[in-house]
């Protein structure tokens, strides 16, 4: 299933970001620690240039600690990038961000002009809550669903000499990597009304069987590890009473339970991708894109 959810305000926000970028000293991208690759905006790499970038791995209390460290090691090796893993239970770690901003933009330390930083991230990644912690008051709207912030705003962190440009949660027009689309949906970055719940449930169940079998066995009190995603969802559905007439398991209801418990961290600390997985999928996606371009070229030649 190809996932595309790109409301008008997101398109507008991406255009505004390109317009303000020349005046920006530093980019702050808030990522979901459970999906650091799938939650980063591919547009940023093409427009960032040599501007320094801080990648915040938020919700690290929901993610696998070992995999979070793998991601930090991987990202910190890239030129001009530093990472910071945070969660809302430890606001002091979030407050370290202002010092890191000035560390990365050294020439602004003695300047009277504030450091201009833009903060961006996918919907429902916790960007607005981070802003409120930095500002010490409720400025940005927060909510446990995608697309709460819909307009750009400027926030002056006067005591830190930083002017923060806040942008709405942004996705991109076409999610080329199919698996990234599934992970965004699984973690709640895409509204459930825009996806097939059972399709996302099957994808998630398959990954959990392969990577975190013990967690799902303990959570759903299973005697044996399910061999397939269908087996897991059916076992879960029977345990939770998701039955239709004739004792058939309602896979949509079972999928909703699985995704709800994944998003809330009830299943345990889970990360849905690793740097190794990312590199494999980038190669596969490049092949798919090349085939699409070849088809387009062939059609153009045929028309001529």
N, C-alpha and C positions, 0 to 999 in steps of 0.2 A: 504494500500500500504506500503510495507516494503522499506524504503529508505536506500540505501547504496551508498555512494560516498566517495571513499577512494583512491585518487591518490597515485602513487608510492612514491612521495616525503614525503607524510604524514606518510607512513609506515617507511620510513628511519628516519624521524624526531623522531618518538616514540622510535626507537631503540637507537638513539643518546642520547635522554633524559635519558634513563635508564643507559647509560654508564657514563654520566657526573654527575649523581645524587650524588654519594658518595662525590664529592668535593664541592657540593652546600650547602650553609648555610641556604638559604631561597628560598621559591618558591612563585612566583607571578603569580596568574592565573587571566587573564582578562575575565570577564563574560559579557554577554549582560544583562543589567538590566531588560529587558523585559522578559527574559527567564533564570533566574539565575540557575535553576536546569538543564534544558536541555542543557545549554551551558557549563556546567562543565564536565571535562573529567573523566569518571569513573575509568580510569586506574590510575589516580593520587592518589586516596584513597588507592590503593593496593601497590603502590611503595613509597609513601611519607614517611612512617614510622612516626617518631616523629619530623620531620623537621617543623619549623614554616611556615605558609602559609598566604599570604595576598590575599584576593579575591577582585578584583576591579570590582565593578558593573558599567560598562561603559555605556554611552548613557542614563544616568538616566533622561536626559531632554526629552526623548521619552517615558519614563515609568511612570506608575501611582505612584505618590509620596508615598501614604499610603502603597501600596504593596511593594515598595522598602524598606520602613522602616521595614515592617514585615520580609522581607528577611534578612535584616541586623541584626535584633534582633535574628532571627533563627540561622544564620551562626555564629554570634559572641559568641553564647553559646557553640560552639564546641571547643574542646581542641586545642590550638595552632593556632587558626584562628582569623584573624581580617579582617574587611571589610572596603572598602573606596568607596563611591559612587561619580562618576565623570562624566563630559562631556566636550567636546572640547571648549565650550563657556567660561569655567572657568578654564584656565590652572593653576591657583594658587592652586586649589584643587589637581590637578595631581602632582604638585611639592611637596605636603605634603608627597608623597610616600617615598621619600628618608629618611626623619626623622623617619617615621614609620618602615622602614626596620631596622634601627639601634636600635630602641626601642625594636624590637622583637628579635634581636640578640645582646644582651647586651655585651657579651664578646669580640665583635669586635670593640667596641668603642675606646679602647685605643691601639688596635693592629695596626701594620704597614701594615699587610697584608689586602688587600681589602676584603670587604664582597662580597662573591660570590652569586649572585642571578640569578635564571633562570626565564625568563618571558615567559609564554605560554598562548594560548587561541585558540578558534575556528577561522576559517577563517572569515574575514570581521567584526571582533569584535572591531577593532580600536587599536589593540596592537601596530602597527608600529607608529601611530600618537602619542601615549603615550610616546614611546621611544624617538621620536624626540623632544617632549616637555621637557623631562627630560635631554636630551643631549644638548638642546639649539641650535640644528642645524639638518638639514635633513640628517639622517644616514640611517634609515630604509625606504624601499620603501612603499608608501601608495597607496591605490586605493579603489574605491567603488565597489569592487567585490571580491569574495573569491579567495584564493590561489595566492596572490601577492608575499609574501615572500616565497622563496622555498629552502633556505639554512640557516644553523645556522651561526650566527656571534657573536662576542664578542664586547661589547661596554663599554669603561672605563668612568665612571662618576667620574673623578679624584677629583673634588672639594668635592665630597661626600664620597670618598673612597669606591666606589661600582663598582664591575665588573659585568656587566649585560650580561647574555647569552641569546641571542634572538633565538627563535626557530620558524620554519614555523607554520602557522595556522594549527592546528591538529584536525581532527575528529577521530573517532574510527571505527574499521573494521565492527562492527555489532551494530547498534543502537537497543537495545532490546526493549526499550519502544517506541512503535509505535507513540504515541502522541508527544514524544520528537522529533522524526524525522520530523513530520509535523511542529512543532514550529520552528525548525532550518531552514526548507525550507521557512516558512512564513516570517522570519526575514532576509532572504538573506544569510545565512551561507552556504547553498548548492546551487550550480549553477542551474539556472532555466532549463538548458538543461538536467539536471539529474533527473528532476521530472515531474509529470503531473500537470500542472498549475491549471487546473480546480479542481483536487482532493484537492490540498492545499487550493484553494479558498473556496471550500465547508466546509472544516474543520475550516478555519478562520471565515467564515461567521456565522457558527453555534455558535462559541465561542462568537463572538461579539453580537449576538442576546441575548445570555444568560447573558452576563456580562456588556456590554456597549451599550444597546439599544438606549439610548438618543443620543449618539454621532453619530451613523449611521443614525438615523432619521434626525438629523440636517444637517449632511454633504450631504446626498442625497435627502434632502427635501421630506421626506416621511410623509404622514399623519398618518399612523398606523404602529406599530411595525410588521415587517414580522414575520410570525409564523415559517417558515422553512428557511434553508440556500438557497434553490432553489428560494424561494420567494424573498429573499433579492437580490440575484445575478440577477434575472430577472428584478426586479424593478430598480436596478442600471444600468443594461444594457440598458433598455429603456430610462432612463434619459440621458445616455451618448451616445446614438445612436449606440450601439453595436448590430446591427440587420443584419440578413441574409435575403435572399429572403423569402418572405412569412411572414415577420415580426417576425421570430423566433430569440430569443436572442442568441448571440454568447457567450456562457458561459466562453470560454477560454479568450476572450477579457475582459469580465466583471471581471473575476478573476484577470487578470493582473492589472486592474485599482485598485481593492480593495487592492491587495498586495503592489502595488507601493505606494499607499497613506498611508497604514499602516507603511511601512518601512520608509517613509519620515516624519512621524509624523503628516501628514495632517489630519488624523481622530481625533487626540487628543492624550493625554498621556495614553498609553495602555500597560498593562502587561498581558502576555498570560498564566501565571501560578502563583500559590500561594504555600506556604509551605504545606497547607492542601491538595491541589490537588496533590502535589508531593508525599506525604506520601500514599495517596490512590493508586496512580499509581505504586509506588514501590511494594506495596502488590500484585497488579494485575500482575505486571511483574514477580514477584517471582513465582507466581502460573504457569504462562506460561512457564517459564524456567524449573520449576520442571517437568512439563508435557513433555517437549521436552527431558529432560534427561531420564525420565522413558521410553519413546519410543525408545531412543537409546539403553538403557540397554536391553529392550525387544528384539530388533533386534539382538543384540550381542548374547543373550541367544538362540534365534531362529537359528542363524547360527551355533552355537556349536552343 
